[in-house]
Amino acid sequence: MEITVEIGYYPLMDNYEKPVEHFIEKLVENKKITLESGTMSSLLTGSYEDVMELLNRQLKPFLEKYPSVFTLKISSACKTCKT
């Protein structure tokens, strides 16, 4: 099953751009996932297993290192998703 996750990352600090850029760099490393970056959020598209494994691996280090807020919307009913 293909899914799309809309994810917003908001580090609660003055120099928030650096952790956001680093987070996006970590997401881009996975070639199985399509990443579309926007101003307020990014879209991750790929198989359920690949996207969820990527999020599981990448969220924790950023939550531990920076005071952070992540927002996520998960959809299997998007125009790029295939059933």
C-alpha positions as CSV (number, residue, x, y, z in Angstrom):
1,M,0.0,0.0,0.0
2,E,1.3,3.5,-0.9
3,I,0.8,6.3,1.5
4,T,1.6,10.0,1.6
5,V,2.5,11.7,4.9
6,E,2.3,15.4,5.2
7,I,4.9,16.3,7.9
8,G,5.6,19.7,9.5
9,Y,8.7,20.1,11.7
10,Y,8.9,23.1,14.1
11,P,12.0,23.2,16.3
12,L,11.2,25.5,19.3
13,M,14.4,27.6,19.1
14,D,15.7,30.8,17.7
15,N,17.9,29.2,15.0
16,Y,15.2,26.8,13.8
17,E,16.4,26.7,10.1
18,K,19.4,24.5,10.8
19,P,17.6,21.5,12.4
20,V,14.8,21.8,9.7
21,E,17.4,21.6,6.9
22,H,19.2,18.7,8.7
23,F,15.9,16.8,9.1
24,I,15.1,17.2,5.4
25,E,18.6,16.1,4.5
26,K,18.0,12.9,6.5
27,L,14.7,12.2,4.8
28,V,16.2,12.7,1.3
29,E,18.8,10.0,2.0
30,N,16.1,7.3,1.6
31,K,15.8,6.7,-2.2
32,K,12.6,4.6,-1.7
33,I,10.7,7.7,-0.6
34,T,9.6,10.6,-2.7
35,L,10.0,13.9,-0.8
36,E,8.3,17.2,-1.9
37,S,9.4,20.1,0.4
38,G,7.2,23.1,1.0
39,T,7.3,26.2,3.1
40,M,5.3,24.9,6.0
41,S,5.4,21.1,5.5
42,S,6.8,18.3,3.3
43,L,5.1,15.4,1.6
44,L,6.6,11.9,1.9
45,T,5.3,9.3,-0.5
46,G,6.2,5.6,-0.7
47,S,5.2,2.2,0.6
48,Y,3.6,2.2,4.1
49,E,6.5,0.1,5.4
50,D,9.2,2.3,4.0
51,V,7.6,5.6,5.0
52,M,6.8,4.5,8.6
53,E,10.3,2.9,9.0
54,L,11.9,6.2,7.9
55,L,9.8,8.2,10.3
56,N,10.4,5.8,13.2
57,R,14.2,6.1,12.6
58,Q,14.4,9.8,12.1
59,L,11.9,11.5,14.5
60,K,13.4,10.3,17.8
61,P,16.9,11.8,17.4
62,F,15.4,15.2,16.6
63,L,13.0,15.0,19.5
64,E,15.8,14.2,21.8
65,K,18.2,16.9,20.6
66,Y,15.8,19.8,20.1
67,P,12.6,20.9,21.8
68,S,10.3,20.2,18.8
69,V,6.8,19.9,17.5
70,F,6.0,17.5,14.6
71,T,2.6,17.5,12.8
72,L,1.7,14.5,10.7
73,K,-1.2,13.6,8.4
74,I,-1.2,10.1,6.9
75,S,-3.2,9.3,3.8
76,S,-3.7,6.3,1.6
77,A,-6.3,8.2,-0.5
78,C,-4.1,10.7,-2.3
79,K,-3.7,11.2,-6.1
80,T,-0.1,9.8,-6.0
81,C,-1.1,6.8,-3.9
82,K,-1.8,3.5,-5.6
83,T,-3.9,0.7,-4.0
